[in-house]
């Protein structure tokens, strides 16, 4: 008796073998990064290495400089010019606080209350960037000139008497005083504070304010519990963008200040361009950079925004 054999199952179509991605395709992201990496190497890393080498050299401009690993230059520079370092931190910190006090209400206004005037106000905030930094600072010499309207108004309000007692002004004048330098720094770096604050505030959902109002929160409570905590990334970014360049600035102290208001940037400029003491100037630059890096790191950790900046 013949046995019936089952027919073999139909063969399923075999899937085409996956071809491995081409090597050239895997390298595309790295090729796209190459221009930025080269830019950083040529205009940041190499100058930093050169300045680090200069800071440990000894010699003179006539005889030439030679790398002798003379690290004592750092201690000599810091011990001789520490008043300028402290003054730079004080002036930059004061200007940063003033920028935050002035910039936060304006950024809040633009984000929540400006309406159809928002674009116009933003243009007015950015407009100073279309003028040279030097020209803007020179304009403050006219604004704060002796016998001008600003000095006259401050004298009438007896403000200069208080600031003179605090060491910010001298007698009945504002120009060539710490107050003039801080005012110049505040004005020139105020847009760097307003723009990050506006960007952070503008992303806050307005329904959160409505929810706080529905829960019978007062406006001040809503600001303290909702608005300000959510705007902390903008506060941190704005303070960093203001403090870091202000600490190394020398234009405002040179044009609006005097010999008693010199900042560390003025010392570095003088060492590089006038005295031609390149090792000291390079050492001062690295000390300033290290000090700012430490302060910024501590500030970010204390503010709790390590993952937002």
C-alpha positions in Angstrom: 0.0 0.0 0.0 1.5 3.2 -1.1 2.0 5.8 1.6 1.1 9.4 0.9 3.9 11.8 1.6 3.1 15.4 2.7 4.1 18.0 0.3 6.9 20.2 1.5 5.9 23.6 2.8 6.2 26.4 0.3 9.5 28.2 0.4 9.2 31.6 1.9 10.9 34.4 -0.1 14.2 35.1 1.5 14.7 38.7 2.7 17.5 40.5 0.9 20.7 40.7 2.9 21.3 44.0 4.5 24.2 45.8 3.1 26.4 47.3 5.7 26.4 51.1 5.8 29.1 52.6 3.7 32.1 53.9 5.6 31.7 57.3 4.0 28.2 57.7 5.4 29.4 57.0 8.9 32.1 59.7 8.6 29.6 62.5 7.5 29.0 63.8 11.0 32.7 64.1 11.7 33.3 65.9 8.4 30.5 68.4 9.4 32.3 69.0 12.7 35.7 69.4 11.1 35.4 73.2 10.3 34.3 74.1 13.8 37.1 71.9 15.3 39.7 73.5 13.1 38.4 77.0 14.0 38.7 76.2 17.7 42.2 74.8 17.3 43.5 77.6 15.2 41.9 80.6 17.0 41.5 79.2 20.6 43.7 76.2 21.4 46.9 77.3 19.7 46.8 80.9 21.1 46.1 79.5 24.6 49.1 77.2 24.3 51.3 80.0 23.0 50.2 82.3 25.9 50.8 79.5 28.4 54.3 79.1 27.0 54.8 82.9 27.1 53.8 83.0 30.8 56.8 80.8 31.8 59.4 82.6 29.8 62.1 84.9 30.9 64.2 87.5 29.0 63.6 90.9 27.4 62.4 92.2 24.1 65.9 93.1 23.1 67.6 89.8 24.1 64.6 87.6 23.3 62.4 85.4 25.5 63.2 81.8 26.4 61.1 79.1 28.1 62.6 78.6 31.5 59.5 77.3 33.3 59.6 80.4 35.6 56.3 79.8 37.4 57.2 82.5 40.0 55.8 85.0 37.4 52.3 84.0 38.5 52.9 84.7 42.1 54.7 88.0 41.4 51.9 89.2 39.1 49.2 88.2 41.6 51.0 89.7 44.6 51.6 93.0 42.8 48.3 93.5 41.1 45.8 91.8 43.4 44.0 95.2 44.1 43.2 95.4 40.4 41.8 91.8 40.5 39.6 92.6 43.5 38.5 95.8 41.9 37.6 94.0 38.6 35.5 91.5 40.5 33.8 94.3 42.5 33.0 96.4 39.5 31.9 93.5 37.3 29.7 92.1 40.2 28.1 95.5 40.8 27.4 96.0 37.1 25.9 92.4 36.9 23.6 93.0 39.8 22.4 96.4 38.3 21.9 94.7 35.0 19.7 92.1 36.6 17.7 94.7 38.6 17.2 96.8 35.4 16.9 94.0 32.9 14.5 91.6 34.6 11.5 94.0 34.7 12.1 95.0 31.1 12.4 91.3 30.0 9.2 90.5 32.0 7.4 93.4 30.3 8.5 92.3 26.8 7.5 88.7 27.4 4.1 89.1 29.1 2.9 92.7 28.7 4.3 94.2 25.5 1.7 92.8 23.1 2.1 94.3 19.7 4.9 96.5 20.9 7.1 93.5 21.6 9.1 93.7 18.4 9.7 97.4 18.7 11.0 97.1 22.2 13.3 94.3 21.2 14.7 96.4 18.4 15.4 99.2 20.9 17.2 96.7 23.2 19.4 95.5 20.3 19.9 98.9 18.7 23.0 99.8 20.8 24.8 96.9 19.1 24.7 98.8 15.9 27.0 101.4 17.4 30.6 100.9 18.2 31.4 99.9 21.8 34.0 102.7 21.9 31.6 105.4 20.7 29.0 104.3 23.3 31.5 104.5 26.1 32.8 107.9 24.9 29.2 109.2 24.9 29.0 108.5 28.6 31.9 111.0 29.1 29.5 113.7 27.9 26.6 112.3 29.9 28.6 112.3 33.1 30.6 115.4 32.5 31.2 117.9 35.3 28.5 120.6 35.3 26.2 118.5 33.2 22.6 117.7 33.8 23.3 114.4 35.5 25.7 115.8 38.0 23.4 118.7 38.6 20.5 116.5 39.3 22.5 114.2 41.6 23.8 117.3 43.5 20.2 118.5 43.9 19.1 115.2 45.3 22.3 115.0 47.5 23.1 111.6 46.0 26.7 112.5 45.4 27.2 113.2 49.1 26.1 109.6 49.9 28.2 108.0 47.1 31.2 110.1 48.1 30.9 108.7 51.6 30.8 105.2 50.1 33.8 105.9 48.0 32.0 105.7 44.7 32.4 109.4 43.8 34.8 112.1 44.6 33.4 115.4 45.8 30.8 116.8 43.3 31.8 114.9 40.2 31.0 111.5 38.7 33.4 111.2 35.9 36.7 109.5 36.7 35.1 107.7 39.7 34.1 104.1 40.4 30.5 105.1 39.9 31.2 106.1 36.3 33.0 102.9 35.5 30.1 100.8 36.9 27.6 102.9 35.0 29.5 102.3 31.8 29.7 98.6 32.4 26.0 98.4 33.2 25.0 100.2 30.1 27.3 98.4 27.7 26.4 94.9 28.9 22.7 95.4 29.7 21.5 93.8 26.4 23.5 90.6 27.3 21.3 90.3 30.4 18.0 91.2 28.8 18.1 88.8 25.9 18.6 85.5 27.9 16.0 86.7 30.4 13.5 87.3 27.7 14.2 84.0 26.0 13.6 82.2 29.3 10.5 84.1 30.3 8.9 83.9 26.9 8.9 80.1 27.1 6.9 80.0 30.4 3.3 78.8 29.7 0.9 81.5 30.6 -1.6 78.9 31.9 0.7 78.4 34.9 0.0 82.0 36.0 -3.7 81.4 35.5 -3.5 78.2 37.6 -1.7 80.1 40.4 -4.4 82.8 40.3 -7.1 80.1 40.5 -5.4 78.8 43.6 -5.7 82.3 45.1 -2.0 83.1 44.9 -1.2 86.7 45.1 0.9 88.2 42.2 4.0 88.5 44.3 3.5 84.8 45.4 3.0 83.8 41.7 6.3 85.5 40.8 8.2 84.1 43.7 6.9 80.5 43.4 6.3 80.2 39.6 7.9 82.8 37.4 11.3 83.4 39.0 12.1 79.7 39.5 11.2 78.9 35.9 13.3 81.8 34.6 16.4 80.7 36.5 18.2 79.4 33.3 17.9 82.9 31.9 19.1 84.5 35.1 22.1 82.3 35.2 22.9 82.7 31.5 22.4 86.5 31.7 24.6 86.9 34.7 27.4 84.8 33.2 27.2 86.7 29.8 27.4 90.0 31.8 30.0 89.2 34.5 32.6 87.4 32.4 33.2 90.1 29.8 32.8 92.9 32.4 35.5 91.4 34.6 38.0 91.5 31.7 36.9 94.9 30.3 39.4 97.8 30.2 37.7 100.3 27.9 35.2 101.7 30.5 37.9 101.9 33.2 40.2 103.7 30.8 37.7 106.2 29.4 35.4 106.8 32.3 37.8 106.1 35.3 41.1 107.2 36.6 44.3 105.7 37.9 42.5 104.7 41.0 39.9 102.7 39.1 42.2 100.6 37.0 41.0 97.1 36.5 43.0 94.0 35.7 42.2 94.4 32.0 44.0 97.8 32.0 47.0 96.2 33.6 47.1 93.4 31.0 46.8 95.9 28.2 49.6 98.1 29.6 51.9 95.1 30.1 51.3 93.8 26.5 51.3 97.1 24.6 53.3 99.6 26.6 55.7 98.0 29.0 56.1 95.0 26.7 56.4 92.5 29.6 54.8 89.6 27.8 55.3 86.9 30.5 53.6 89.0 33.2 50.7 89.9 30.9 50.2 86.3 29.9 50.3 85.2 33.6 47.8 87.8 34.5 45.5 86.6 31.7 45.6 83.0 32.9 45.1 84.0 36.5 42.0 86.0 35.5 40.7 83.1 33.4 41.2 80.6 36.2 39.6 82.9 38.8 36.5 83.4 36.6 36.3 79.7 35.9 36.3 78.9 39.6 33.7 81.6 40.4 31.4 80.5 37.5 31.6 76.8 38.5 30.7 77.6 42.1 27.9 79.9 41.0 26.3 77.3 38.6 26.5 74.6 41.3 25.0 76.9 44.0 22.2 77.9 41.6 21.4 74.3 40.8 21.4 74.8 37.0 24.2 72.5 36.0 22.1 70.8 33.4 20.5 74.0 32.1 23.5 76.0 31.2 
